[in-house]
Amino acid sequence: MPQKADLIVEDRKIQVSNLDKVLYPKAGFAKGQVIDYYIRIAPVLLPHLKDRPLTMKRYPDGVDGEFFYEKNVRRIGRNGCRRQKCGVKATSAP
């Protein structure tokens, strides 16, 4: 499988990389396989996700590694996701 590819989704070009990277070691699923799965189920899944909030929980080293929450809204919103304030203000810990 190539390490980089361009996906065309409607009128948008999305570059993906590291397609051989194993994301789910116990099942042996690589990133390219996960992308393929979501492409296949998108017609059924997307209507249920429309107008719902999205949280990006990132696992750079796969699901067995450390994770972090994507907080850079500009990065998340660049591919067509609408941004909206949720009405919750961040507070700092005492």
N, C-alpha and C positions, 0 to 999 in steps of 0.2 A: 504494500500500500504506500502511496507517495506520502512524503512528510508534510507537504502543503497542498492545498487545493482551494479553488474558488467555488463557492456555492452561489447559485443564482436563485434568489427567493423573490418571487414577483419581479419587481424592477430593481432589486438591490443585489449588489455583489458583496458576499461575505467571505473573507479569507479565513481559513481554518488551518491549523498546523498541528504537529505532533500527533498525527492520526494513529500511529502505532503504540502510543503511550497507553499502558494498561491502567485503567481507572478503577476497575473492580477485580482485584487479584483472585479472590476466591472463585469467582465465576469465569475469570479470564477474559473479560470484555475490555477491548481497547476503545480509545476515544472515537475513532472512526466508526466502530460498530454502534456506539451509543448515539452518535449523530445520525447514522442510518436509521436506527430504531425510531428516533424522534421524528425524522422526516416521514417515515411510514405511518406513524400514528397521529401526526399533526392534524389531519382532517377531523379526527374524532376528539382529540385533546384540546385543540385551540378554542373551540366554542365555549368550553368550560372554564377557560382561563381569561377570557375577554373581560376587561374592566375590573380585574382583581389585582390587589397589590402584589408586588414581586419583591422577594428578598433574595439577593445573590449570595449564597454561601459557597465559597470557593475552596477547593481542595487541590492545591498545586501539585502535591505528591501522591494523589490518589486518595481514595476514601479511608485508607488505613493511616494516612499522614495527618499532619496538622491542618486546620482549616482557618479561614478568616471570612468576615463579612465584607463584601464589596461595598465601599462607601462612596466611591467616586461616581456620582450620579451622571456626570457628563459622559463617562465611559459606557455606562449601562444604557443611557438614552440615545446613543449615537446611531443605533440600527433600527430606529422606528418605535421604540417604546416611549409612550407619553409619560412625562414626569408630572407629578402632582404632590403637593404638600399633604401630609396625612393629619395635621392638626396636633401632633404630639411634639412638644418642645424637648430638646435634649437637656438633661441636667447633669451637672458634674457631681461626682461622688463626694460625700463629706470628708 
